[in-house]
Amino acid sequence: MDPWTENPKFPKGFEIDRVDAICVSHGHFDHIHDAVPLAKKFSPEVVAIFEACVWLESKGVQNTRPMNKGGSQQVAGVTVTMTHAVHSCGILDEGKIIYGGEAAGYVLRFADGRALYFAGDTNVFSDMQLIEQLYHPELAIVPIGDLYTMSPHEAAAACKLLRPAKVIPMHFGTFPALTGTPEQLREKLAHSQTEVWALEPGKTVKW
Ligand SMILES: [Zn+2]
């Protein structure tokens, strides 16, 4: 999901040795640009909104799987559904911003029936309750960094709409400006059914 290996928090010396599929939520550089070298190296299927797929193809990416919101498709054994996100989506290309479609999120449904919601970059929006009704995500991955996405305040409201058993916070701490922390989200969800599951870069976990 949204690979960014040039991320300052990317663990030093960590080697990616296999990529089956990539889902890109929107065209900002910290979400789409590293998909190009990874796709060229590993030839995964690459999912994105239609316009972003056309840009990826123009950069030499093969096996794109374009789609749009509300649609679903099978990718690497997973049912991938594209959802709404409240964010922008211009692609930076040689100093200019190119139209990249719209920002999106994804619901991934696995063979054992579990569903995961990856919000992408977004603010909270009330239609997240439709995502809960339609897919019942057991795990949600939501941004909390503030400034370019929602902060823990809005992310806690998102969790109350989505009602996942666990939430993984993302898009925080990369730069000093992304100030939201998992602890702040945990405080705001103290009396909810959702447990905050904070990941550490480079450490593998099992769900
Ligand atoms: Zn963004």
Residues whose N, C-alpha, C, O or C-beta is under 5 A from the ligand:
A	BS01	ZN	H28 D121
